């Protein structure tokens, strides 16, 4: 009984922590262009879990199809999109553009984002995701850049960077839509 109570309290604390962090305004609030859907607002726990699972499955499917070595880093993408209030497809999309989802990186660098001109070295895919997410927050968003286009103008030399990132985000969104029936509450139950 005590174990069940502790588990329930832990889950309530985790969910309330996530929801409470969503109510803080400031520089991160400007990132609204990158944030949308139930992860960007206060929702029921069930809706929150369903939304996260839809994002997880879409990212997993796209990474799997591309033969990505980052297949097991999906939780890092999801955790950091919540921490920094990014669209959950933003970081995977950058990795898709910069390295074909980690397939073309300098050996041992774990740098699928082309971070610091491609010269940054990370300890793991999860480390890269966390540090780049934090770097985007501190270098770009806190400097007042709040759209993908504004970020892209500093992130990359190519004037088409933002459009191509949006294209990869569209691929991930299409995968999520394709899997919608899998998660649909109204699915026929036999």
N, C-alpha and C positions, 0 to 999 in steps of 0.2 A: 504494500500500500504506500509506504514512504517512497519507494523507488518511482512508482507511478506519479505521485505528487511532485517529486523533484523533476521528472521528465516534463510534466505539464508546465511547471513553473519555468523551466529552462526554455521550452518552446515559446511560451508567452513572452518571456524576456527577449528572446531573439527576434520575434515578430514585432514586438513593440519598439525594439531598438531600430529595426529597419524602418518602420513607419515613422518613428520620431525623427530619424535623420532626414526623412523626406520633407519635414516641415520647416527645416532651417533654410532661411533665405540668405542671399549674399551673392558673391561672385559666381558660385556654382549654379545659381538659379538662372543665369543668363544662358546656360548650356541647353535650355529648353528645346532648341532646335534639334539637338541630338537625343533628347529624351521624349519618349511618348509611350502610350499604352499604360496598362495597369501598373507597371513597375515605376511609373512616374507619379503616381498618385496613391492616396490611401484607399486600399481595397480590402475585401475580405481575405482571410487567410487562404481559403480554397481557390479564389480567383488568382491570388498571388502565386500559389504553387502551380496552378495550371499554366499561367503565363510563363513562368520560369521554365517549366517542362517543355512548353512549345518552343521556346528559344533554344533550350539545350538540344532538343532533337533536331532542329533545323541546322544548328551549328555543327553538330555531330555528323549529320548526313552530308553536308557540303565538305567538311574536312575529310570524311571518309572517301567520298568520290574523288577528291583531289590527291589521295594518298598522303595526306599531311602527317608529318611526324608530331603535330600538336594535338592529335586525336584525344589524348588523355589530359589536355589542359583546358577543356571546356569549362570546368568549374571555375577556373581562374578568370576566364573571360566574364562569366556571369557574376562572380563576386565583385570584380572591379567595375563592372557597369553599374552595379548597385551602389558601391562606395562613392563613385565619382559622378553618378547620375547621367551616364552616357546612354545612348541607344545601345542595346546589347550587341548590335551588329556592327557598330562603329569600329572597334578594335579588330575583330576578325576581318572586316573589309579592308582595313589598312594592310593587314598581313597578307591578304589575298593579292592586293595590288603590288606590294613591295617585294614579295618573295614566293608567290603562288602558295600561300598558306604554310610557309616555312620550308618548302621543298628546295628553295634556292637561297641558301644562306652560307656565309663563310663558315667552314667546318668548325664546330665547337663554339660558335658565337651565340647561338640561340637568339639571334636578332632577326626575327621575321618582319620587323617594322621598318628596316632601313634607318633605325634610330641613330642620331648623330652622324648622318651621312653614311650609315652602314658600318661605322667603325666601333660602335658600342659592343661590348662583350658582356653577356649575362650568364648566370650560373645554370639556368634552366628556362624552359618555356614559361613556367609560372612566374619566375623572377622577372623575365622580360615583360610579360603582360602587366604585372603589378607596377614595375618601375616606369614603363612607358605611359600607363594610365595616369600615374602620379605626375609624370613629366608633362603630359598634355594639360593636366589641370593647372600646374604651377607655371609653365612656360607660355601657355596659350590662353586658357580660359581666364586665369587671374590677370592676364594682361589685357583683357577686354575682348578677346576674339571669341565669338559665341556661335558661329556657324561653321559648317564644314568648309565652305568657301574661304572664310577668313583664316581658318586654321591652315588650310591648304596653301594659301599664299605665302605662308612662312615655313611650313613643313617641308615643302618640295619646290624644286625649281620649275617643274612642269605646270603650265597654266591649266592643264586638263586633269590634274591630280584629284580635285574635289569631285568632278563629274565621274571619274573612274571609281573612286571610293563609293560614291552613291550607286554606281552600277553593281558593285559587289554587294552592297547592302540590299539592293533589289533582288539579287540572286538568293540571298539568305531569306528575305521576306517571301519570295515566291516558294521557297522550300517550306517555310512555315505554313503558308496557305495550302500547299499540296498536302500537308499532314494534318490539316484542320479536322477532318473527319475522325482521325485517330483520337483527338482530344475533345471532340464535340460532346457536350453534356447530353445532347438529345439523340445520341447514337442509339440505334435499335439494340435492345438487350434481349437475348433469347433465353 
